[in-house]
């Protein structure tokens, strides 16, 4: 049984990657910086110093450290965020809507550029965004639109972020946004995990996600909640 969200003012700010993972598991899902539901983001759960102080570990560094306990990526109307391992199957069911990628593509829900990305990941395995761009012809003088396509693939629950590579400061500490490594969802969470998710009826997934979203955001409108959970 998921606990309802405690008021942020009653919580101690999270201080580590493990505390972030525990928060995601408690909340079930939460956007990172921006959200279709105003105010429903990770921001208030982390002190300002952790967000913006140079040389201090914070959410930018934490977000990729426990992938597998949760999914991270562009999951909320193109905004980045987290979904717990428990709730990820519901997102997979709803977002894929009964399709595998081949059927999704053949029925016109994905472009040939998206198929090129999925095929490259299937053949090569997880790849840094720079490597994936080159492999799929997204470079100066080549194809355009990589960012839009990779976002749509994350929103459709076919591709996810597998981790990040960071620049290092003079003390050898990672900093900044990090360079994303992308993968098929199956490559991070496993084929059986995804097949089990696909067996959940999309309408059941929608109902369960809406119910949890209402617990998390009791003041939100129905339209805002729909925008939060749907692709």
C-alpha atoms as one frame of an Amber mdcrd trajectory, in Angstrom:
protein
   0.000   0.000   0.000   1.473   3.357  -1.013   1.550   6.047   1.643   0.117
   9.423   0.738   2.638  12.195   0.323   3.554  13.990   3.523   3.538  17.789
   3.312   6.968  18.880   2.141   7.286  21.253   5.089   7.239  18.272   7.458
  10.095  16.492   5.731  13.815  16.713   6.139  15.350  17.555   2.726  16.915
  14.566   1.007  20.708  14.487   1.152  21.907  11.611  -1.035  21.293   9.439
  -4.079  19.934   6.648  -1.877  17.490   9.042  -0.224  16.364  10.156  -3.684
  15.728   6.531  -4.669  13.771   5.970  -1.452  11.679   9.079  -2.152  10.846
   7.879  -5.667   9.820   4.507  -4.256   7.592   6.258  -1.707   5.951   8.664
  -4.142   5.782   6.201  -7.089   6.601   8.885  -9.682   7.689  12.509  -9.679
   8.931  14.994 -12.293  12.414  16.451 -11.858  12.315  20.228 -12.466   9.156
  20.938 -14.477   5.775  19.257 -14.477   2.343  19.227 -16.130   1.009  19.716
 -12.574   2.242  22.990 -11.107   4.441  22.461  -8.056   4.638  18.677  -8.351
   8.389  18.290  -8.845  11.483  17.186  -6.959  12.437  20.809  -6.242  10.840
  21.219  -2.774  12.254  17.924  -1.511  15.857  19.109  -1.914  17.483  22.135
  -0.280  18.412  25.023  -2.563  22.082  24.543  -1.682  21.974  21.012  -3.073
  20.541  22.266  -6.355  22.782  25.189  -7.082  26.025  25.189  -5.023  29.256
  24.445  -6.838  31.158  21.488  -5.422  28.142  20.116  -3.539  26.566  16.845
  -4.659  22.921  17.226  -5.535  20.112  15.967  -7.762  22.116  16.533 -10.954
  24.665  13.975  -9.751  22.207  11.682  -7.958  19.662  11.160 -10.703  21.584
   8.468 -12.568  23.045   6.569  -9.620  20.156   4.206  -8.868  18.639   3.597
 -12.284  17.122   0.145 -12.032  15.481   0.971  -8.706  13.626   3.549 -10.791
  13.387   4.737 -14.374  14.574   8.226 -15.271  13.913  10.077 -18.487  11.581
  12.375 -20.390   8.428  10.808 -19.006   6.023  13.645 -18.222   4.897  15.596
 -21.294   8.505  15.871 -22.393   9.732  16.826 -18.922  12.287  14.645 -17.159
  11.386  12.703 -14.059  11.407   9.457 -12.120   9.117   6.420 -11.988   9.566
   3.698  -9.382  10.197   0.117 -10.443   6.810  -0.787  -8.937   4.909   1.723
 -11.074   6.965   1.492 -14.273   4.932  -1.476 -15.613   1.809   0.694 -15.500
   3.522   3.403 -17.536   4.785   0.812 -20.024   1.285  -0.618 -20.438  -0.393
   2.763 -20.859   2.231   4.374 -23.056   2.804   1.396 -25.382  -0.955   0.764
 -25.555  -0.609  -2.902 -26.479   2.098  -2.426 -29.102   5.601  -3.731 -29.495
   7.793  -1.258 -31.357   7.399  -2.901 -34.768   3.623  -2.644 -34.577   3.863
   0.874 -33.154   5.981   1.896 -36.150   3.925   0.040 -38.758   0.725   1.706
 -37.544   2.265   5.139 -37.982   2.892   6.041 -34.346   6.671   6.411 -34.799
   8.792   7.900 -37.573  11.527   6.221 -39.578  13.989   8.333 -37.574  12.664
   6.794 -34.362  12.952   3.322 -35.894  16.549   4.042 -36.785  17.277   4.882
 -33.134  15.511   1.771 -31.815  17.269  -0.456 -34.352  20.656   1.024 -33.424
  20.078   0.407 -29.707  18.864  -3.129 -30.393  22.022  -3.851 -32.389  24.624
  -1.917 -30.379  23.211  -1.931 -26.858  23.113   1.158 -24.620  24.862   4.154
 -26.188  25.827   7.683 -25.235  23.732  10.332 -26.947  26.753  11.460 -28.981
  27.403   7.900 -30.197  23.747   7.332 -30.987  23.506  10.557 -32.959  26.452
   9.520 -35.143  25.229   5.953 -35.584  21.806   7.158 -36.746  23.006   9.962
 -39.014  22.039  12.878 -36.766  24.937  15.234 -37.352  25.671  18.489 -39.125
  24.725  17.993 -42.736  22.762  14.841 -41.883  19.434  14.156 -40.229  17.884
  16.642 -37.816  15.447  16.141 -34.973  17.308  13.738 -32.676  16.166  15.441
 -29.466  12.511  15.354 -30.490  12.679  11.695 -31.522  14.498  10.500 -28.398
  11.963  12.375 -26.263   9.016  10.730 -28.057  10.603   7.307 -27.623  10.996
   7.901 -23.889   7.429   9.172 -23.592   6.234   6.036 -25.409   8.218   3.830
 -22.972  10.414   2.192 -25.591  13.670   3.983 -24.701  15.006   5.050 -21.323
  18.096   6.608 -19.775  20.550   3.918 -18.664  22.970   6.310 -16.951  25.116
   9.402 -17.362  28.751  10.280 -17.958  29.928  13.484 -16.290  32.710  15.974
 -16.676  35.026  16.007 -13.651  36.162  19.030 -11.655  39.766  19.548 -10.531
  39.135  17.316  -7.513  37.860  14.505  -9.701  34.219  15.021  -8.707  31.476
  14.759 -11.335  29.467  17.890 -12.065  26.909  19.321 -14.464  24.018  17.787
 -16.353  25.880  14.717 -17.554  25.814  13.070 -20.967  22.943  10.590 -21.175
  23.410   6.956 -22.116  20.229   5.666 -23.755  18.925   2.108 -23.915  15.825
   0.152 -24.768  13.683  -0.285 -21.668  14.207  -4.060 -22.008  17.984  -3.585
 -21.831  17.731  -1.880 -18.429  14.807  -3.678 -16.770  14.806  -7.023 -18.582
  12.659  -8.717 -21.200  10.420 -10.531 -18.700   9.794  -7.335 -16.732   8.567
  -5.636 -19.905   6.552  -8.631 -21.131   4.761  -8.754 -17.762   4.039  -5.022
 -18.059   2.585  -5.513 -21.523   0.111  -8.043 -20.104  -1.498  -5.329 -17.955
  -4.541  -3.928 -19.816  -3.904  -0.260 -20.689  -7.228   0.842 -19.169  -6.335
  -0.849 -15.888  -2.951   0.890 -15.966  -4.618   4.234 -16.640  -7.064   3.832
 -13.752  -4.331   2.867 -11.288  -2.051   5.696 -12.375  -4.840   8.259 -12.162
  -5.734   7.051  -8.672  -2.138   7.421  -7.498  -1.777  10.785  -9.219  -4.883
  12.003  -7.394  -3.331  10.940  -4.071  -0.122  12.762  -4.940  -1.788  15.894
  -6.323  -5.204  16.247  -4.656  -5.627  19.860  -5.820  -4.914  19.116  -9.490
  -7.625  19.124 -12.136  -8.570  15.969 -14.012  -6.975  17.406 -17.145  -3.700
  18.045 -15.314  -3.659  14.497 -13.977  -4.341  13.079 -17.447  -1.492  15.149
 -18.851   0.795  13.883 -16.096   0.331  10.193 -16.816  -0.332  10.051 -20.568
   2.134  10.305 -23.437
